[in-house]
């Protein structure tokens, strides 16, 4: 992961732990990136099997390197 992917991953991870869904607007504010860039970063994280969107629960599932799932 590069730096911006790591930053987005940590934001999603931290919000998942605190049970507060992160929005695209919040990601734009916290990262300073535009929507197009953030969508590409999120797609990259999904392709790397770092995160997954659970449609039924409307929340992110975060996969840690050690196999820990949140």
Beta strands, then each sheet from edge to edge (+ up, - down):
strand 1: 51-54
strand 2: 59-62
sheet 1: 1+ 2-
end
